[in-house]
Amino acid sequence: MNITDRLYIAAEINWMESAEKPFPLEMAEGTLDDSLFKNYMIQDYLYLQDYIVILKKMLELSNDEEVAAFVKNTLDAIEYETYNVHSANMKALGVTDADVESCVRTPVILRYVEYMKNQLEEGGLLYGLTALLQCSWNYAILGAVLTERYPDMIAKSKYKSWFDAYTSDEYVGANESWINLVNKQAADLPEEEVEKLCEIFRTCSTFENRFWDALYEYKEK
């Protein structure tokens, strides 16, 4: 069994719960309130900026050529997504720079980001790779599960492009590359270390799970 098989088991309950949360379900239905989705887009935009900071730190720590190349490619892709695609999508929704600047960050995400930073700083590169993989893999699973369950609804949903993005061959392929890299880097770890990585992965999935609740509870000012 590869380490990512165990990571999957560690996060599976939270991932399956996420697929039943009102926020992603209403996205699938196309009934999610516009204000909730706009807030999600802003929160995600700010989260991606933190994600980029962590990736840059990981790149500084990368001595292995394969790992460095992967982190650099991932960093480039996420920077492009954040500052070109995501930013353009926010503007299309009517989100202004003032909206972004005045956004109150969801506390659970702030704790989540701090947790991931701490894992990288305290445990090193593999801990960071594992923590960040959870986010990427989580979205791939969520997109796949909901698309399989509700294909007809999603086909008509105004949020269809969101599901298309996270079930695309490009996204799924990039996530598989991340999984393969973690398996390779963790191949000879002692059991104690594997259990620690599983704990990190599970904790990150718990933060993501709570994020969907916080997003749904948002009230527009």
C-alpha positions, 0 to 999 in steps of 0.5 A: 500500500502506498502512503497516498492510499493511507492518506486517502483513508485518513481523509475519506470521511471528511471528503465524503461529508464535503460532498453532502454539504449545502454549499457544493450541493447547491452549486451542483443544483445551480441554486446557490445564492450569488452573494455566497458564491461571490464571497467564496471566490474572494475567500478562495482568491485570498487563500490562493495567495497564501498557498502561493507563499507556501509554495515559494517557501517549498521551492526554496527548500527543494534540493531534489531536482524532481521536487524542485521542478514539480513545485516550480511548475505547480507554482507557475500554474497556480499563479496564472490561475490566481492572477489571470483566470480567478481574478477575471472570473471575480470581475465578471461577477462584479467583485471590485478591488474594494470588495477584496480589500475589505473582505473579512477572512474566514477564521477557519481558513486563517487557522488552516493556512497557519497550520499548513505553514507550521507543518512545512516549517516544523516538518520540512518539505514532505510535510508541506507537500502532503498538506498542500496535496490534500487541498488539490486532491480534495477538489478533484474528489469533490468534483468527481463525486458530485459530477457522478451523482448529479450529471444532469443537474450540473450540466444545467447549473450556472456553476458548471464551469467550476465542476468542469475545472476540477474534473478536467484532464489537466487538473486530474493529471496534475493531481495524479503527478502530485500523488505520485511524487508524494509516494516516491518521496515517502517510500522509505519512511518509518511507520511513525512518520507515515502516521504523522503525515496521515494525521496532517492530511486528516487535519487539513481535510477537517479544515476544508470541511469546516470551510464549506460550512463557514461559506454557507453561513456567510451573510452579505453586509 
